[in-house]
Amino acid sequence: MISAIPGALVTIAEELDRIFPKVSKAGKPIEISLFTFADAVRSFSRDHPGDPSITAGALLRRPHPGGHLIFQVFLDRKDQIVVQGDGRPHGKAIVARSLDDELAGKFTNSDLVIFR
């Protein structure tokens, strides 16, 4: 299920923008030509770090010269970003040349989508 709480959206988006330098230090973003809704769902399942505090996932979209910069992160029950011991968030950065219609449609009202 995908949901979004307006107040939480602003807080999560601001937090992701604040911690972007930590994500960047983890290495170059993964580059793909097409990122689909199915890819996003599979990625949350496949890349789940096993932290029991994780109850949701989030995708934040930002403009990028190569298309879309997508941050995939995991959230706790208070919609706080779950971080590793070094302060980097669990998750990854992806540069996608394009998004499929289903995923792009989830971003129509916001650049943040929360997966519950």
Secondary structure, DSSP 4 states (H G I P E B T S, - for coil): -EE--HHHHHHHHHHHHHHHHHHHHT-PPEEEEEE-HHHHHHHHHHT----TT--EEEEEEEEETTEEEEEEEEE-TTSPBPB-TTSPBSEEEEEEEEE-HHHHHHTSS-SEEEE-
